[in-house]
């Protein structure tokens, strides 16, 4: 066979084989994870898992009892944790494949970023927590950075005599310790944080680093980016950090979801040192959040949009947000609720915690359309604008309190 013809056949083979394999690939699998005020403990999960797995989720965020705060400076006792480790080992996961144990950032013990002794204790605690994650066959850790009290992320806070750069460098070191300790046990780990760099949309577009630092210092989460950079420093090859993008709670349009995806994937890299940006692109995923109470008028705040929608419209609003959260996440969507309980029957949940009619069906419908590559099938723009108009009229007609002379 002539050499030129043989070369052409080889080239054709090289081109066609990858194309055929690409055509055979399934649609990327997105996962919806449940979290809320109904967050269970390991014993509840073990004892009720078969009923829990009837719900339309791929996993849950749950928590251990008493061993769940990152900035706890007291040494944790393995013997005291052992009964929960035994329970975690007994959980017979089937449908729920992606489960996360929770760590909170509440700073109740006056953690000091510069106290090496405290951080030796914290690292040891986190290694024990890593054992719990490993024992429970969880995919990783859910990290809630909200401080719920004394704020460890604020600057200057307790560091009046130190520059922002000094404190940020120290926090970066602690972020590295944090992720290194969580990687203590074999297997890849994922850290689903309720928010990471997506929180700083008002900072990332400032081109001047000095001005950007000044703006960041005014944020109540000024030191969080340094902690995230430290996590990137220490992330092992298989470690994934997920920006949960909690601000997606309040989205009312597809564009809002797409903008946030671009924020997490591109704009947020302003806050990442240039040498770490390739690592950011391989280790950080964009997640999305759903807030059922916000879309189904379960919040007591009467100014939210869903209070001005009919019940069927509220369900369409929720389905819309599920659909676009799935569309714009890399892998994970976490579904948050407060005034409802996914796991208890109505007679046990109580009248104020009953699952709203239609909410499960709306979630399943959105997932089915997404996975089939189908459009949502409707637009909520006019519906949302009409609700906004009703809210404006209600605010206009609300009597204003009398001013004190």
C-alpha positions, 0 to 999 in steps of 0.5 A, spaced: 500 500 500 502 506 498 505 510 504 501 516 503 494 512 503 497 508 509 498 515 512 491 517 510 488 511 513 492 512 520 490 519 520 482 517 519 483 512 524 486 517 529 480 522 528 474 518 528 475 514 534 475 519 539 469 522 535 465 516 536 467 515 543 465 522 545 458 521 541 457 515 546 458 519 552 452 520 557 450 527 559 454 529 565 450 527 572 448 532 576 447 531 584 442 534 588 444 534 596 439 535 601 440 540 607 436 544 612 433 544 619 432 537 618 439 535 618 440 528 621 445 525 626 448 518 624 443 514 628 437 517 625 440 516 618 442 508 620 435 507 622 431 510 617 435 510 611 431 506 606 425 511 607 430 517 606 432 514 600 425 514 597 426 522 596 429 525 590 436 526 592 443 523 591 445 524 598 445 528 604 449 533 609 448 530 616 452 531 622 456 528 628 454 530 635 459 535 638 464 534 634 462 539 628 466 545 629 472 547 625 475 552 630 474 548 637 480 549 640 479 543 645 482 537 644 477 531 641 477 525 645 476 519 640 473 514 645 468 519 646 467 519 638 467 512 637 460 510 638 458 515 633 464 512 628 461 505 630 454 508 627 457 511 621 460 504 619 453 501 620 450 506 615 447 501 609 448 507 603 445 505 597 441 510 593 445 516 597 452 516 594 454 523 595 454 524 602 457 530 607 459 530 614 458 538 616 463 542 619 461 549 622 465 555 623 462 558 629 468 561 633 466 560 640 472 558 643 476 565 641 480 561 636 487 565 634 490 565 627 497 566 630 496 561 636 500 555 634 498 551 640 491 552 638 492 550 631 495 543 633 489 542 637 485 544 631 489 540 626 488 533 631 481 534 631 480 535 624 484 528 623 479 525 627 474 528 623 477 525 617 476 519 620 469 520 621 468 521 614 472 515 612 468 511 616 462 513 614 464 512 607 462 519 605 465 523 599 467 529 603 465 535 608 460 540 608 463 546 610 459 552 613 463 558 613 458 563 617 461 564 624 454 565 628 457 569 633 464 572 634 467 573 626 474 569 625 474 572 618 473 580 619 479 584 619 482 587 623 478 584 629 483 582 634 489 584 630 489 591 631 496 591 631 497 587 625 497 589 617 492 586 613 497 582 609 500 579 615 494 576 618 492 574 611 498 570 610 497 567 617 490 565 615 493 562 608 497 558 612 491 555 617 487 554 610 493 549 608 493 546 615 485 545 615 485 541 608 491 537 610 488 535 616 482 533 612 486 529 607 489 525 613 485 518 611 486 514 604 481 516 598 479 523 595 475 528 599 471 533 597 469 540 601 462 543 599 463 550 602 456 554 602 460 559 599 467 561 597 470 566 592 463 567 589 461 571 595 466 577 593 462 579 586 463 586 588 471 586 589 473 581 583 473 586 578 477 591 581 483 591 577 488 595 582 490 590 587 491 595 592 484 598 591 481 591 591 485 589 598 482 595 601 475 593 599 476 586 601 478 589 608 471 592 609 467 585 608 465 581 614 469 575 610 475 579 609 480 573 611 476 568 607 479 568 600 486 567 604 483 561 607 481 558 600 488 560 597 491 556 603 486 550 601 488 550 594 496 550 596 495 544 600 489 540 596 492 533 594 491 531 587 484 528 588 481 533 592 475 538 590 473 544 593 466 546 591 463 553 591 456 552 594 454 559 591 449 560 597 447 567 594 443 563 588 438 562 594 435 569 591 435 568 583 429 569 579 432 568 572 436 564 568 441 569 567 442 570 574 445 563 574 449 563 568 452 570 571 454 566 577 457 560 574 462 565 570 463 569 576 466 562 580 469 560 573 473 566 571 472 573 575 473 570 582 480 568 579 482 575 581 483 573 588 487 567 586 495 568 586 497 567 578 501 561 580 495 557 583 490 559 577 491 552 574 490 548 580 484 553 581 481 550 575 482 543 576 480 543 584 474 548 584 467 546 582 462 551 581 456 549 585 449 552 586 444 553 592 436 552 592 432 555 598 425 552 598 423 557 603 424 563 599 421 560 592 415 557 596 413 563 601 415 559 607 419 565 610 416 570 614 419 576 611 413 578 607 417 582 602 420 576 598 417 575 591 414 568 592 409 571 597 406 575 591 405 569 587 399 563 587 401 556 590 402 554 582 406 559 580 411 558 587 412 551 584 413 553 577 418 558 580 421 552 584 422 548 578 425 553 574 430 554 580 432 547 580 432 546 572 437 552 572 441 550 578 442 543 575 444 547 568 449 551 571 453 547 576 459 543 575 456 537 579 453 539 585 446 543 587 444 543 595 437 544 596 436 548 603 430 548 607 428 551 614 420 550 615 419 543 612 422 536 614 424 531 608 425 525 613 419 525 618 412 523 616 407 529 617 404 527 624 411 527 627 414 533 623 408 537 626 404 542 622 409 547 621 414 542 618 410 539 613 413 538 606 409 543 601 404 539 596 408 539 589 415 540 591 417 533 590 414 533 584 417 540 581 424 537 583 423 531 579 420 534 573 426 539 573 431 534 573 427 529 568 427 535 563 435 537 564 437 530 564 433 529 557 436 535 554 429 538 554 428 546 555 424 548 561 418 549 557 416 556 560 419 563 562 417 566 569 419 573 567 412 576 566 410 572 572 416 575 577 415 582 574 407 581 576 409 579 583 414 585 583 409 590 581 404 587 587 409 588 592 411 595 590 403 596 590 403 593 597 409 597 600 406 603 597 399 602 601 402 600 607 401 605 612 408 608 615 409 609 622 408 616 625 414 620 626 416 622 633 417 629 634 
